Amino acid sequence: MRHLVRISDLSAADVDDILARAEFARTGSLGRIEGTIATLVFLSPSTRTLLGFEIATARLGGSAFGVSAVRETGPGLPPETLADTVRVCSGMSDVVVVRYDGLEALASVAEVARCPVVNGGDAFEHPTQALLDRFAIEQLAGPIGELHIGITGDLTMRSTTSLLALLGATPPRRLTLFAPPGRAPCGPLPPELSSRTDQPEDADFGEVEVLLLQGLPPGHGADRLDDATRAKWGLSTCTADRLARRAVVLSPGPVIDEISPDCRHDPRIRVFEQADLGLPLRMAVLSWLLDPS
């Protein structure tokens, strides 16, 4: 039985299989899996991931059911554990998708499941978003290995962690990381990313062909960044002037202030097309889990 909890759960062949299925889904030629039951245990807010898996299940011929809270056991008593919730849901389902911001490890939760478990975003990773980013880059800009990719913002975020792990398996021609002090990636990066360069002092996007905006929360206390500083690491009138005319700008969304209102109509921004591709990608993930041929 397969699970998708961390990018490390996927081999290079698995990634290729999922992306090939996503292309079939995009063109309307991915086989259906009639009668599939997906339970979506979403204990933290979501729009794109939740809706994407709901509609992906329906497009494959199945039905999706939502759980938005764990069972409360009584006044002063701890709620049901996530592992117990997933075990119950998995006994009634063909696949369970979990979104959870707590620190309970989804890998151990998946061990008790009776069906495949998908990480829809936890405190550590967001593997389906990374797969979507990879799919969108290749659909909108070209083969990964031929591109100079820039990633900017708070690079400690879960979607960045998963994306860097995925790029380690298929490195871009060049990778540049733009992050202010204190927001660089946590932990060592894949050694395969030998083409990586870091720009911790300035965000000059002039040479990148694909720019991924990961967002940059203000932070707290001594690490708090003012609005002017944060604007330097997003797409503003200043940084957009240095961006190549044919570059592609992506963001996992929701876009809050990483794109200045003055730049929202810039034709290089392909965020909504990226979101559209989330449906075939999530159809592909379900197909890969439930129809491993």
Residue, then its C-alpha position, 0 to 999 in steps of 0.5 A: m500500500r502506498h502513501l504520500v506523506r513526504i517527498s521522500d516517499l516518491s522515487a524518480a519513477d514515481v514522480d514521472d508516473i504521477l506527472a504523466r498521469a497529470e498530463f493525461a488528466r489535463t487532456g481528458s484521457l486519464g482513466r476513471i476509478e468509479g466508486t472511489i471514496a475519499t475522506l478529506v480530514f482537513l483540520s486547518p484552513s484550505t481552499r485550493t487543496l481541499l477543493g482540488f481533492e474534492i473535485a479530483t475525486a468526482r472527476l475520477g468517478g468517486s465521492a469525497f466526504g469531509v472531516s473538519a474536527v477531531r472528536e471531542t471526548g468531554p470537558g477537560l479531556p483530550p480530544e481523539t488523537l489524529a491517528d485514531t481519527v485517521r484509522v477510523c476514516s481509513g476503515m471506511s474509505d479508499v484514500v484519506v487526505v489529511r491537512y494538519d498543522g500540529l506536530e503529530a507525525l503523519a508518517s506514524v499516523a499513516e502506519v495505522a491506516r487501512c488505505p493510502v494516506v496523502n499529506g494535504g499539508d502539515a507542519f513540515e511538508h506539502p508534497t502535493q503542492a511541490l508536485l503541482d509546482r513542478f507540473a506547472i513549471e514544465q507546463l508553463a515554462g519548459p523542462i526543469g533541466e533547462l531552466h534557471i529557477g528562483i525561489t523567494g520569500d520565507l524559505t522555511m515554509r512547508s511548500t518550499t521544503s517539499l519543493l527543494a526535496l523534489l528539485g533535488a531529484t530533478p535539478p534545474r539548470r540553475l537555482t537561486l534562493f532569495a531569502p532575508p536573514g532568518r528565512a533561509p531553508c531549514g536543514p541541509l539541502p539535497p546535494e544534487l542542488s549543486s547549481r544553487t546560489d543564495q542571495p541573502e542581501d538583495a533580491d535581484f530577479g534579473e536572470v531567473e526564468v521562473l520565479l516562485l513567490q513563497g510568501l513572507p509573513p512579517g514574523h514577530g519580535a526581533d525577527r519582524l520585517d517591515d513592509a518595505t523590507r518584505a516588498k524587496w523579496g516579492l514582486s513589486t514595481c522595483t523588482a518587476d523592472r529587473l525581471a526578464r520580459r519572458a519570465v514566468v511568475l508562480s505562487p502556491g497561493p493564496v497571494i496576499d501581499e507578495i505581489s504588489p497591487d500595481c503588478r497584479h496584471d503583469p502578464r508574466i504572472r501565471v498564478f491562476e493557470q498554476a491553480d488550474l493545473g492543481l486539478p489534474l495533478r491531484m487527479a493524478v495523485l489519486s490515480w497513482l495511489l489507487d491504480p498502481s499499474 
